[in-house]
Amino acid sequence: MLSVSDNCSSEALEHLKKSKTPDLERKNSFNSIQPYFSLQSPRSWLILALFSLQVYLLLTARSIPGSSRHFSPPYAADESIPCSSGKVYVYDLPRVLNNELLERCSELSPWASRCEAFSNEGFGPKATGLRGIVPDKLTDSWFSTDQFATEIIYHNRIMNHRCRTTDPESATAFYIPFYAGLAVGKYLWKNYSAKDRDYHCEMMLRWVQSQPYWKRLDGWDHFITMGRISWDFRRSKDGDWGSSCIYMPGMRNITRLLIERNPWDYFDVGVPYPTGFHPSTASDVVTWQGFVRTRHRTTLFCFAGATRGFIKNDFRGVLLGQCYGQPESCRVVDCAGSKCSNGSSAVLETFLGSEFCLQPRGDSFTRRSIFDCMVAGSIPVFFWNRTAYSQYQWFLPDEPKSYSVFIDRNAVENGASIKMELEKFSKEEVRRMREKVIDYIPNIVYARPKEGLEGMRDAFDIAIEGVLRRIRVQGGGYKW
């Protein structure tokens, strides 16, 4: 516990690609049209109008918030200069907005206490049943971490970050340690009102907007971690699901770190779901990478999940049908009930023994299983672009085919064999994809030490660097 108060059915958006704005060669451009240009000629005025329109469109494009240029991977800071990316000031929020929520953890769910799930500074209890599955020297690095614990993990890490400053005048960015996901979690179910679901977010915004450093850039240099998917905070009407937190006027300029983002919202940034692996040292990561690299994988592909019986033509049911029909090639972990909650040993063992792991959408487009799969060195197979490619650009390779497989879900629904699709890849192609997955393991895990891993960046470090980068690059803020 902290001692300081600081908790559609259609496929969308293709993978965002880097783009660069071309330089204007003003002198050469003018010289090229000069022989044809005369103020007395109608053609000259037409050329001038077209040229002006091109310049206007070029300059306008630089400020479009949805542009993929904003989601290039964070630059590598100059490590020879301490905090070259900038410094972060952490607000001392009223305890009711973070620590008090944790202290009242038994009230966070309408059904059962969440105290154990959010214990141990967000990592949860030590994982059990892993002896013989993971190397003995790494069993202490595994926890039963809840998928909604990111805001607790980030808060504890940032309080000990080397670039945290207690002087707001020297800060590049301001962190709001509000546990938005915990605050709304219990109100998402049963007969709670829209007012109940909005209560804590409204309180937070009133407090933050009263601070002098908010007024400096109208919140542009502020950021927050929201430990649930973006759609839990995007209620349009009182009778709909979730809170309206993201739609509140004060949230407009705040960068939001979420486990699932809205791909059309510049201020949403997708960060990895927390897995159960929380290394204590960089050496732990290297040891784990070596372990998964040399695993003997006896199954071509696997699927860990359960059907959604209330969904018509549930795609998960199609995948399970193919897996059960080809037991020699596919291994299944049926996650009906709570068998797979918080990363069970059965799920990890299955991923460790499979070349590929099937990753359909979950209750939303993303699922924690993506990262459980990749940490185990298994190659993810996606059926929706929004499951990963338009979500986690700061953390995953730029080229989707380098680390994953995409299969058209419509083809699968029409009878295409997943086994046959995956057997098309040569052993060398599979080896290269697996190596890329393994290389990126540090990017998708959250280290256990509050100070992070010496000499290695984890998901938290990449997220903070990315936030500082976008604030510095944009300077005076986004112009609506």
C-alpha positions as CSV (number, residue, x, y, z in Angstrom):
1,M,0.0,0.0,0.0
2,L,1.3,3.5,-0.8
3,S,2.2,5.6,2.2
4,V,1.6,8.8,0.1
5,S,-1.8,9.5,-1.5
6,D,-1.1,9.4,-5.1
7,N,-6.4,4.1,-8.0
8,C,-19.9,-3.5,-33.7
9,S,-19.4,-6.2,-35.3
10,S,-17.3,-4.8,-38.1
11,E,-13.5,-4.8,-38.2
12,A,-11.9,-1.4,-38.0
13,L,-8.8,0.5,-38.7
14,E,-6.0,-1.2,-40.6
15,H,-2.6,-1.3,-38.9
16,L,-1.4,2.3,-38.5
17,K,1.8,3.0,-40.5
18,K,4.4,5.6,-40.0
19,S,4.3,8.6,-42.2
20,K,6.5,11.6,-42.7
21,T,5.4,15.0,-43.8
22,P,7.4,16.0,-46.9
23,D,9.5,19.1,-46.8
24,L,8.3,22.0,-49.0
25,E,10.9,22.8,-51.6
26,R,9.6,26.4,-51.9
27,K,12.4,27.8,-54.0
28,N,12.4,25.0,-56.6
29,S,8.6,24.8,-56.7
30,F,8.3,28.5,-57.5
31,N,11.1,28.4,-60.1
32,S,9.5,25.5,-61.9
33,I,6.2,27.5,-62.5
34,Q,7.8,30.9,-63.1
35,P,8.0,30.6,-66.9
36,Y,4.3,30.1,-67.0
37,F,3.3,32.6,-64.4
38,S,1.9,36.0,-65.2
39,L,-0.5,38.1,-63.1
40,Q,-2.4,39.0,-66.3
41,S,-3.0,35.3,-67.2
42,P,-6.1,33.4,-65.9
43,R,-3.9,30.3,-66.0
44,S,-1.5,31.9,-63.6
45,W,-4.2,32.6,-61.1
46,L,-5.4,29.0,-61.4
47,I,-1.8,27.7,-60.7
48,L,-1.5,30.0,-57.8
49,A,-4.8,28.8,-56.3
50,L,-3.9,25.2,-56.7
51,F,-0.5,25.8,-55.1
52,S,-2.0,27.6,-52.2
53,L,-4.5,24.8,-51.7
54,Q,-1.7,22.2,-51.6
55,V,0.2,24.2,-48.9
56,Y,-3.0,24.6,-46.9
57,L,-3.8,20.8,-47.0
58,L,-0.2,20.0,-46.1
59,L,-0.2,22.2,-43.0
60,T,-3.7,21.0,-42.0
61,A,-2.7,17.4,-42.1
62,R,0.1,18.0,-39.6
63,S,-2.5,18.6,-36.9
64,I,-5.0,15.8,-37.5
65,P,-5.3,14.0,-34.1
66,G,-5.9,10.5,-35.6
67,S,-2.8,10.6,-37.7
68,S,-0.6,7.6,-37.4
69,R,2.5,9.8,-37.0
70,H,1.6,10.2,-33.4
71,F,1.9,6.5,-32.7
72,S,5.4,5.8,-33.9
73,P,7.3,4.0,-31.2
74,P,8.8,6.2,-28.5
75,Y,12.3,7.5,-29.3
76,A,15.1,6.1,-27.2
77,A,16.1,8.8,-24.7
78,D,19.8,9.7,-24.4
79,E,20.7,7.6,-21.4
80,S,23.8,9.6,-20.8
81,I,21.7,12.6,-19.8
82,P,19.5,11.9,-16.8
83,C,15.8,12.3,-17.5
84,S,16.5,13.7,-21.0
85,S,12.8,13.0,-21.9
86,G,11.6,15.2,-19.1
87,K,10.3,14.9,-15.5
88,V,6.9,13.8,-14.1
89,Y,5.1,15.5,-11.3
90,V,2.6,13.2,-9.4
91,Y,-0.5,14.9,-8.0
92,D,-1.3,14.3,-4.3
93,L,-5.0,13.5,-4.9
94,P,-7.6,13.2,-2.2
95,R,-7.3,9.7,-0.8
96,V,-10.9,8.9,-1.7
97,L,-9.8,8.8,-5.4
98,N,-7.1,6.1,-4.9
99,N,-5.8,4.7,-1.6
100,E,-9.2,4.8,0.0
101,L,-10.7,2.7,-2.8
102,L,-8.0,0.1,-2.2
103,E,-8.6,0.1,1.6
104,R,-12.3,-0.6,0.8
105,C,-11.4,-3.4,-1.6
106,S,-14.1,-5.6,-0.3
107,E,-16.7,-3.2,-1.8
108,L,-15.1,-3.0,-5.3
109,S,-17.3,-5.8,-6.7
110,P,-21.0,-6.5,-6.1
111,W,-20.2,-10.3,-5.8
112,A,-16.9,-10.9,-4.0
113,S,-14.0,-9.1,-2.3
114,R,-11.3,-7.9,-4.6
115,C,-8.8,-7.5,-1.8
116,E,-6.6,-10.5,-2.7
117,A,-6.7,-9.6,-6.5
118,F,-5.4,-6.1,-5.9
119,S,-3.0,-6.9,-3.1
120,N,0.8,-6.8,-3.2
121,E,0.9,-3.3,-4.9
122,G,-1.3,-4.5,-7.7
123,F,0.6,-7.8,-8.5
124,G,-1.8,-10.0,-6.5
125,P,-0.8,-13.1,-4.6
126,K,2.1,-15.4,-5.6
127,A,1.2,-17.8,-8.4
128,T,0.8,-21.4,-7.4
129,G,1.1,-24.7,-9.3
130,L,4.0,-23.6,-11.5
131,R,6.7,-26.0,-10.1
132,G,7.9,-28.1,-13.0
133,I,6.4,-25.6,-15.5
134,V,8.7,-22.7,-15.1
135,P,12.4,-22.7,-14.1
136,D,12.8,-23.0,-10.3
137,K,14.8,-19.8,-10.0
138,L,11.9,-17.9,-11.6
139,T,8.9,-19.2,-9.6
140,D,9.1,-16.1,-7.4
141,S,8.6,-13.9,-10.4
142,W,5.1,-15.2,-11.1
143,F,1.9,-13.8,-9.6
144,S,-1.8,-14.2,-10.0
145,T,-2.2,-10.6,-11.4
146,D,-5.6,-9.3,-12.2
147,Q,-6.1,-7.9,-15.7
148,F,-7.5,-4.6,-14.3
149,A,-4.6,-3.8,-12.0
150,T,-2.6,-1.4,-14.2
151,E,-3.6,1.8,-12.5
152,I,-2.3,0.4,-9.1
153,I,0.9,-0.9,-10.7
154,Y,1.6,2.3,-12.6
155,H,1.0,4.4,-9.5
156,N,3.5,2.5,-7.4
157,R,6.1,2.5,-10.1
158,I,5.8,6.2,-10.9
159,M,6.2,7.2,-7.2
160,N,9.7,5.7,-7.4
161,H,10.6,6.7,-10.9
162,R,14.0,8.2,-11.4
163,C,12.4,11.1,-13.2
164,R,9.7,11.9,-10.8
165,T,10.0,15.4,-9.5
166,T,8.4,17.0,-6.4
167,D,8.9,20.5,-8.1
168,P,6.0,21.1,-10.5
169,E,7.8,24.0,-12.0
170,S,10.4,21.6,-13.4
171,A,7.9,19.0,-14.7
172,T,7.3,18.1,-18.3
173,A,4.2,16.0,-17.5
174,F,1.7,15.7,-14.7
175,Y,0.4,12.3,-13.6
176,I,-3.1,12.0,-12.1
177,P,-3.1,8.9,-9.9
178,F,-6.9,8.3,-10.0
179,Y,-8.0,4.7,-9.8
180,A,-10.7,5.2,-12.5
181,G,-11.3,1.5,-13.1
182,L,-11.6,0.6,-9.5
183,A,-13.9,3.6,-8.9
184,V,-16.4,2.6,-11.6
185,G,-16.0,-1.2,-11.3
186,K,-18.7,-2.1,-8.9
187,Y,-21.2,0.4,-10.4
188,L,-21.1,-1.3,-13.9
189,W,-23.4,-4.0,-12.6
190,K,-26.9,-4.3,-11.1
191,N,-29.1,-1.2,-10.7
192,Y,-26.6,1.6,-10.0
193,S,-27.4,5.0,-11.6
194,A,-25.5,7.0,-14.1
195,K,-24.7,9.5,-11.3
196,D,-23.1,6.6,-9.2
197,R,-20.9,5.7,-12.2
198,D,-19.8,9.3,-12.8
199,Y,-19.3,10.3,-9.2
200,H,-15.6,9.8,-8.7
201,C,-14.5,11.0,-12.1
202,E,-16.4,14.2,-11.7
203,M,-14.8,14.7,-8.3
204,M,-11.3,14.1,-9.8
205,L,-11.8,16.6,-12.6
206,R,-13.1,19.3,-10.2
207,W,-10.0,18.9,-8.1
208,V,-7.5,18.7,-11.0
209,Q,-8.9,21.7,-12.8
210,S,-8.5,23.8,-9.7
211,Q,-4.7,23.2,-9.8
212,P,-2.6,26.1,-11.2
213,Y,-0.6,23.7,-13.4
214,W,-3.7,22.5,-15.2
215,K,-4.4,26.0,-16.4
216,R,-0.9,26.2,-18.0
217,L,-1.9,24.1,-21.0
218,D,-5.5,23.3,-20.3
219,G,-4.5,19.7,-19.3
220,W,-2.5,18.9,-22.4
221,D,0.5,17.9,-20.4
222,H,-1.5,15.7,-18.0
223,F,-1.9,11.9,-18.2
224,I,-3.7,9.2,-16.4
225,T,-3.9,5.4,-16.2
226,M,-7.4,4.0,-16.5
227,G,-7.3,0.3,-15.6
228,R,-10.2,-0.9,-17.8
229,I,-11.0,-0.8,-21.5
230,S,-11.9,2.6,-23.1
231,W,-15.5,1.6,-23.7
232,D,-16.1,1.3,-19.9
233,F,-15.7,5.1,-19.7
234,R,-17.6,6.1,-22.8
235,R,-21.3,6.2,-21.9
236,S,-23.3,8.4,-24.3
237,K,-26.7,8.1,-22.6
238,D,-27.6,7.6,-18.9
239,G,-29.2,4.2,-19.6
240,D,-26.1,2.8,-21.4
241,W,-23.2,0.9,-20.0
242,G,-20.3,2.4,-18.2
243,S,-19.4,5.9,-17.0
244,S,-19.1,9.0,-19.1
245,C,-15.7,9.9,-17.8
246,I,-13.9,10.2,-21.1
247,Y,-16.7,12.3,-22.5
248,M,-16.5,14.9,-19.7
249,P,-15.1,18.2,-21.0
250,G,-12.2,18.2,-18.6
251,M,-10.9,14.9,-20.0
252,R,-10.5,16.2,-23.5
253,N,-6.8,16.9,-23.5
254,I,-5.6,14.3,-21.0
255,T,-3.6,11.4,-22.4
256,R,-5.2,8.2,-21.2
257,L,-3.3,4.9,-20.8
258,L,-5.7,2.0,-21.2
259,I,-5.5,-1.7,-21.7
260,E,-7.8,-1.2,-24.8
261,R,-8.0,2.1,-26.6
262,N,-10.4,3.7,-29.1
263,P,-8.3,3.7,-32.3
264,W,-10.0,6.9,-33.4
265,D,-9.1,8.9,-30.3
266,Y,-5.6,10.4,-30.3
267,F,-5.7,10.8,-26.5
268,D,-6.2,7.0,-25.9
269,V,-3.0,5.0,-25.7
270,G,-3.1,1.2,-25.5
271,V,-0.8,-0.4,-23.0
272,P,-0.2,-4.1,-22.4
273,Y,-2.5,-6.0,-20.1
274,P,-0.5,-7.1,-17.0
275,T,0.5,-10.7,-17.2
276,G,1.6,-12.9,-14.3
277,F,5.4,-12.5,-15.0
278,H,7.0,-9.7,-13.0
279,P,10.8,-10.1,-13.2
280,S,13.0,-8.7,-10.5
281,T,16.1,-8.2,-12.6
282,A,17.1,-7.9,-16.2
283,S,18.8,-11.3,-15.7
284,D,15.4,-12.8,-14.9
285,V,14.1,-11.6,-18.3
286,V,17.1,-13.0,-20.2
287,T,16.7,-16.4,-18.3
288,W,13.1,-16.6,-19.2
289,Q,13.7,-15.7,-22.9
290,G,16.3,-18.5,-23.1
291,F,13.8,-20.9,-21.5
292,V,11.0,-20.2,-23.9
293,R,13.4,-20.2,-26.9
294,T,14.5,-23.7,-26.2
295,R,11.1,-25.2,-25.3
296,H,10.0,-28.3,-27.2
297,R,6.6,-27.4,-28.6
298,T,4.5,-30.5,-29.3
299,T,1.3,-28.9,-30.5
300,L,0.8,-26.8,-33.7
301,F,-1.7,-24.4,-32.2
302,C,-3.9,-23.9,-29.1
303,F,-6.9,-22.0,-27.8
304,A,-7.6,-21.0,-24.2
305,G,-11.0,-19.5,-23.9
306,A,-14.7,-20.2,-23.6
307,T,-17.7,-19.8,-25.8
308,R,-20.1,-16.8,-25.4
309,G,-23.4,-18.7,-25.5
310,F,-25.4,-15.4,-25.5
311,I,-23.7,-14.3,-28.8
312,K,-25.3,-15.5,-32.0
313,N,-22.8,-17.3,-34.3
314,D,-20.1,-17.0,-31.6
315,F,-16.7,-17.1,-33.4
316,R,-15.1,-18.7,-30.4
317,G,-17.4,-21.7,-30.8
318,V,-16.1,-22.1,-34.4
319,L,-12.5,-22.1,-33.1
320,L,-13.3,-24.6,-30.4
321,G,-15.0,-26.8,-33.0
322,Q,-11.8,-26.9,-35.2
323,C,-9.6,-27.6,-32.2
324,Y,-11.7,-30.4,-30.8
325,G,-11.9,-31.9,-34.3
326,Q,-8.1,-32.0,-34.6
327,P,-6.8,-33.0,-31.2
328,E,-3.4,-34.1,-32.7
329,S,-2.8,-30.5,-33.8
330,C,-4.7,-28.3,-31.4
331,R,-4.7,-28.2,-27.6
332,V,-7.7,-26.6,-25.8
333,V,-8.1,-25.0,-22.3
334,D,-11.8,-24.6,-21.8
335,C,-12.1,-21.5,-19.7
336,A,-15.7,-21.8,-18.8
337,G,-16.3,-20.6,-15.3
338,S,-13.1,-19.2,-13.7
339,K,-10.6,-21.9,-14.7
340,C,-8.4,-19.3,-16.5
341,S,-8.7,-16.4,-14.2
342,N,-5.5,-14.4,-13.6
343,G,-3.4,-16.7,-15.7
344,S,-3.6,-20.3,-14.4
345,S,-0.8,-22.8,-14.7
346,A,-2.9,-24.8,-17.2
347,V,-3.0,-21.8,-19.6
348,L,0.8,-21.1,-19.3
349,E,1.7,-24.8,-19.8
350,T,-0.5,-24.9,-22.9
351,F,1.1,-21.7,-24.4
352,L,4.6,-23.0,-23.6
353,G,3.9,-26.2,-25.5
354,S,2.3,-24.7,-28.7
355,E,3.8,-23.1,-31.8
356,F,0.8,-20.8,-32.3
357,C,-2.0,-19.5,-30.0
358,L,-5.4,-18.4,-31.4
359,Q,-6.4,-15.0,-30.3
360,P,-10.0,-14.0,-31.3
361,R,-11.6,-10.9,-29.7
362,G,-12.6,-11.2,-26.1
363,D,-15.6,-9.5,-24.6
364,S,-14.2,-6.5,-26.4
365,F,-11.7,-6.5,-29.3
366,T,-8.7,-7.2,-27.0
367,R,-7.9,-9.8,-24.4
368,R,-5.2,-10.4,-21.8
369,S,-4.5,-13.8,-23.4
370,I,-2.5,-12.0,-26.2
371,F,0.2,-11.1,-23.7
372,D,0.1,-14.4,-21.8
373,C,0.6,-16.1,-25.1
374,M,3.5,-13.9,-26.2
375,V,5.3,-14.1,-22.8
376,A,5.3,-17.9,-23.3
377,G,7.0,-17.5,-26.7
378,S,3.9,-18.7,-28.6
379,I,3.1,-16.9,-31.9
380,P,-0.3,-15.1,-31.8
381,V,-2.9,-15.7,-34.5
382,F,-5.3,-12.8,-34.9
383,F,-8.7,-12.5,-36.6
384,W,-9.4,-8.8,-36.0
385,N,-6.9,-6.0,-36.6
386,R,-8.2,-4.2,-33.6
387,T,-7.2,-7.0,-31.3
388,A,-3.5,-5.8,-31.4
389,Y,-2.4,-4.0,-34.5
390,S,-4.2,-0.7,-33.9
391,Q,-3.8,-1.0,-30.1
392,Y,-0.2,-1.4,-28.9
393,Q,2.0,0.4,-31.4
394,W,4.5,1.6,-28.8
395,F,5.1,-1.9,-27.5
396,L,4.9,-4.4,-30.5
397,P,6.9,-4.6,-33.7
398,D,6.0,-2.3,-36.6
399,E,5.5,-5.1,-39.0
400,P,2.6,-7.4,-38.0
401,K,3.8,-10.3,-40.1
402,S,7.1,-10.4,-38.3
403,Y,5.6,-11.7,-35.1
404,S,2.0,-12.8,-35.8
405,V,-0.4,-14.4,-38.2
406,F,-3.6,-12.9,-39.4
407,I,-6.4,-15.1,-40.7
408,D,-9.6,-13.8,-42.2
409,R,-12.3,-14.8,-39.8
410,N,-14.9,-14.8,-42.6
411,A,-12.9,-17.5,-44.3
412,V,-12.7,-19.5,-41.1
413,E,-16.5,-19.2,-40.6
414,N,-16.9,-20.4,-44.2
415,G,-14.9,-23.6,-43.5
416,A,-11.2,-22.6,-44.0
417,S,-8.9,-24.9,-42.0
418,I,-6.7,-23.1,-39.4
419,K,-4.4,-26.1,-39.3
420,M,-3.8,-25.9,-43.1
421,E,-3.2,-22.2,-42.9
422,L,-0.6,-22.6,-40.2
423,E,1.1,-25.5,-41.8
424,K,2.0,-23.3,-44.8
425,F,4.7,-21.6,-42.7
426,S,8.1,-23.3,-43.0
427,K,10.1,-24.1,-39.8
428,E,12.4,-21.2,-40.6
429,E,9.5,-18.8,-40.9
430,V,8.1,-20.0,-37.6
431,R,11.5,-19.7,-35.9
432,R,11.9,-16.1,-37.1
433,M,8.4,-15.1,-35.9
434,R,9.1,-16.8,-32.5
435,E,12.4,-15.0,-32.2
436,K,10.7,-11.7,-32.7
437,V,8.1,-12.5,-30.1
438,I,10.8,-13.4,-27.6
439,D,12.8,-10.2,-28.4
440,Y,9.8,-8.2,-27.4
441,I,9.0,-9.8,-24.1
442,P,10.6,-7.0,-22.1
443,N,8.2,-4.5,-23.8
444,I,5.1,-6.3,-22.6
445,V,5.9,-7.2,-18.9
446,Y,5.8,-5.0,-15.8
447,A,8.8,-5.4,-13.6
448,R,8.5,-6.0,-9.9
449,P,11.0,-3.5,-8.5
450,K,9.6,-0.1,-7.9
451,E,12.6,1.4,-9.6
452,G,12.3,-0.9,-12.7
453,L,15.0,-3.1,-14.2
454,E,18.5,-1.9,-14.4
455,G,19.6,-1.6,-18.0
456,M,16.3,-2.8,-19.5
457,R,13.0,-1.0,-20.3
458,D,9.8,-2.7,-19.5
459,A,6.2,-1.8,-20.5
460,F,6.0,0.9,-17.8
461,D,9.2,2.6,-19.0
462,I,8.1,2.6,-22.6
463,A,4.7,4.0,-21.7
464,I,6.2,6.9,-19.7
465,E,8.7,7.7,-22.3
466,G,6.0,7.7,-24.9
467,V,3.9,10.1,-22.9
468,L,6.8,12.5,-22.3
469,R,7.7,12.3,-26.0
470,R,4.3,13.3,-27.3
471,I,4.1,16.2,-24.8
472,R,7.5,17.5,-25.8
473,V,6.9,17.1,-29.5
474,Q,3.6,18.9,-29.5
475,G,4.9,21.7,-27.3
476,G,2.0,24.0,-26.7
477,G,-0.6,21.4,-27.0
478,Y,-3.1,20.1,-29.5
479,K,-5.2,22.8,-31.2
480,W,-8.8,21.8,-31.6
